[in-house]
């Protein structure tokens, strides 16, 4: 065993979990856009189900547990190295196999992926030489469970799903209901990562029903928390599932919206964490509630924008942001790990920055200045601190996601600066703030860090994260008017997205490419021919984005109606900007007129499905004029198209 000193160092990290039986992982959302954009896994301890204690090697394991819980991984590793050496001296292959499985998870915490793979492989080798027995089957299930977490952390959600299906079968044969239920929760996580939301919902609801009448536990907390998060993100995407109907009846959900259902489940998970007196679980619950409040903010914002000006009330929008901030602060205060506070800070700053930019776009100058002074100015010094914290994270998907979120923060801050510069008379307090002199330095550092993130995503073979990191780098360049570099990176992001058929993110970069080409077509001093060619190129990119959206439209239609607030900001502009390009010439060509009508019809269909939250039956709608030509040939049809600057 001396050939694997790195294995011994980290073994102690995971003995902790064999003893405490159940811990949890947290799936956040890219929100974002990565589920739709995508979301990233935290480095919180994953679910490790064990009903039998690891062999007692005196106080070594317990001391290692204490160090691990305090984040003193190096000290814990030293103790567990000795523990593993004792197991080797005793010739206890069975327990060595178990420990090696935990060690693989420890290496994940440290970002040492090859060592993690080696530990798993060695663990399987130890088990292969042993005769079949219930104990061997139990430890095999545990090692496979850990392998699933490794695969998911490496972006191999499909492999993780297959592994956890094996784990479920093993635990079921062993009669271990806790283990089989935990594997269902893990399967739901993998399914959600794969975008199979209905199956994820079905699987997670089944696990939750199993735990309904069982005593309170961390496993039960995890089920409630993840179900509340899933309902928040995608709604009850399989409403006819018998298990969901049972839960719905039990909780009297019939009169609640999806956001209200999510809040109920998240509150329930918080109450459960409090009853367990587990501060880390409470911190996670508050973090999820903060994300819920952030979605409520977007929902209130959408209601405001759709209300008649005389009836608009902005306070509910601002109140939702304040509620999100309160929840995030609770998570920061309670958490014993560095990750939840960092994620909470990023999410809180995101909603603060977005609100600031929205107030400026709405021309609420007084509110914008007050918001800046009271909400943003106290938070701005944290930017450098957050950037430094992200740099200390081990190389894993959580670090990548945090870096992408930070880059998006700077994109929004840059947009705020540009808007303020154009309206400096209305918002002089914001215009004169010193942050603008430091923004270029922050952007430069973030450009460099993003290049590292792109390479790290590539090394991890996580193509989705690589696509996001590459695309957001292009977006950073776009916000800084570096159009050539922005276009090159955006091309790469599109190619990566298409290569893995990640259409839910491909359209974002296709839209970005269209914006870049349109901006290049507006450069003064260029010849008419060059500008026309760039306009045609921009139209092609926009049309590609629309085609991609049309392909995934039915999936988008199943999203939670209370959460799909981003339609007006993230979907509708793509159609309208394409129509604007097609009709830019004083006398548009007949071909452009026909194409503009088709795009308008597609937008109207997307708007209808967004409103109904259900995909329309026909995937090939007919234009109104075609129907009129057939049934009333002497009738004319007039299309009205409302653009930003003209009708």
Secondary structure by P-SEA (a helix, b strand, c coil): ccccaaaaacccccaaaaaacccccccccccccccccbbbbcccccbbbbccccccccaaaaaaaaaaaacaaaaaaaaaaaaaaaaaaacaaaaaaaaaaaaaaaaaaacaaaaaaaaaaaaaaaaaaccccaaaaaaaaaaaaaaaaaaaaacaaaaaaaaaaaaaaaaaaaccaaaaaaaaaaaaaaaaaacaaaaaaaaaaaaaaaaccccccaaaaaaaaaaaaaaaaccccccccaaaaaaaaaaccccccaaaaaaaaaaaaaaaaaaaccaaaaaaaaaaaaaaaaaaaaaaaaaaaacccccccaaaaaaaaaaaaaaaaaaaaccccccaaaaaaaaaaaaaaaaaaaaaaacaaaaaaaaaaccccccccaaaaaaaaaaaccccaaaaaaaaaaaaaaaaaaaaaaaaaacccccccccccccccaaaaaaaaaaaaaaaaaaaaaaacaaaaaaaaaaaaaaaaaaacaaaaaaaaaaaaaaaaaaaccccaaaaaaaaaaaaaaaaaacccccaaaaaaaaaaaaaaaaaaaaaaaaaaaaaaacccccccccccccaaaaaaaaaaaaccccccaaaaaaaaaaaaaaaaaaaaaaacccccccccccaaaaaaaccccbbbbbbbbccccc
